[in-house]
Amino acid sequence: MNTKYISGNTVLKTHSWIILSLIVLIFAFLCNSCSTKANKGTISGTVTLFNDIPDYYIENPMDFSGVTVALYKTAVLDTTLVRINQQYPQIGVQITQETEFDHRNFKPLKVTTTDAIGKFSFPSLTPGDYNIVIWKNEWGIRYICSVKAIENENNNIGNIVLYPETIYNSTIVSEPTIFKSDHSYFILTDVNFTSSVEFQPRTQIFINPACIVKFYGAITTPEFTSPRDMWKITSGKEIYSTSQVTMDFDSYYSAVNFYGDEINLRSGIINYGSNALSTTNININIINYFRINNCGTALTLTVLEGDTNISYLTISNCNAHGISCRSNLEKSNVSLNISHCILNKIKQDGASIYISGTYYINNCYFDTMDIAIRARYCNGDIRYNIFIHNIKYNIYNYRSSSFNNEIHYNNFYKSIIGIKPSGLINNITDNNFYGIIDYFIDIIHIVEPYSYTFDNVNATNNYWSVEDVDKYLKDAEDNPRCPYHIIYLPKLLNPVINAGIQ
């Protein structure tokens, strides 16, 4: 009897512990669910459709419903460009979500539409940064980048205004044109703007694939302030889409060309163009603070005379050239200045230069391209640059008697051949040569007179990362038919401290 009592009591206690454990687990689950839900954030806002046509809202009652609002993860920024931006903030354009994000490259996390008064909301978001894209057919598109979902808070981003889209489908626009801030413009065919044009901050111009746009009048662009306020030109392919879009070479617009005596272009983002940005028959070019990405050739210049100044560009992912400059070799006398630029992931030449005159390249970063600098018919001055991961050559000068080359205070890293100089005068001094596959400098030519140069090359006072330097210099010692030598002694025992980007 006593044994049965004890056994029954034990069973009763066991059941009690099981029930109590289940209660604790359920309570913990409910608490965890409440806690998880409480930790989520909300992003909300309002969209207004604004039309400045007189009496528009009298004839059309206000209804702001039906605007698409899509939520996206932020774009993963190119790690190489981020590193360069951090290490050398004084060159190029700093890449951001504004310069890199294109919603067509991603699937949205969430999509909603506005109600009659324009409100929208994205609840239950994991805390972090998001990009928001807002559009409505015939009303244009807006990007709101790096919006935070804050734990246990509603981040109301306020009122976003959409303006009616403007469509160009005629071949000639003769009146002065202003591309207004936060407006969207769609170019559906080849268009010639024959009068003055102004680009305002944050305007967006979408050009149909294979179309050409030409500007013949005076051009006004804003001063650079930040990537957030840069104006944009890009392909118009499927711009109103919540699906991921394939943006291949067939998606690119053909060209944007500028004509005139003097061109001053600033503060632009250019994407998805075969000839992304071109100037033709210009006496004076000033082009600075551009982000050019995903294109054929980023910048094409046909120069008549005078100075061309290119600075603070970040160019990447080109199927052809980064910067291509040409002039009339018989009549022109050009001074080309390229400074403080980043060129990265370019399949052909970083800078392709065929001009009559002199080019100056300083404080630029050339990374991962076939040939960093290819020049012909001109004199060159190359200082304070970094060359890294370039496949064939860092500097390749076509054989020509007009070449005088001054190459100083650069850092040269891995390539097959570092420098292929030509011409009469070649002073290659005070540089750091850190890595090479075949040769640091090569002057051999396979046909008579068997040298690209017309005199010995002065390569003294450089730092070489190898002991047996002469094995990596290709000159008369390697081919007796070559009449010239690369003079590399005296050499430096330590790297040049003030070489590279300043």
Secondary structure, 3 states (H helix, E strand, C coil): CHHHHHHHHHHHHHHHHHHHHHHHHHHHHHHHHHHHHHHCEEEEEEEEECCCCCCHHHHCCCCCCCCEEEEEECCCCCHHHHHHHHHCCCCCCCCCHHHHCCHHHCCCCEEEECCCCCEEEEEEECCEEEEEEEEECCCEEEEEEEEEECCCCEEEEEEEEECCCEEECCCEECCCEEECCCCEEEECCCEEECCCEEECCCCEEEECCCCEEEECCCEECCCCCCHHHCEEEEECCCCCCCCCCCCCHHHCEEEEEEECCEEEEEEEEEEEEEEEEEEEEECEEEEEEEEEEEEEEEEEEEECCEEEEEEEEEEEEECCCCEEEEECCCCCCEEEEEECCEEEEEEEEEEEEECCEEEEEECCEEEEEEEEEEEECCEEEEECCEEECCCCEEEEECCCCCCEEEEECCEECCCCEEEECCECEEEEECCEECCCCCEEEECECCCCCCECECCCEECCCCEECCCCHHHHEECCCCCCCCCCCEECCCCECCCCCCCCCC
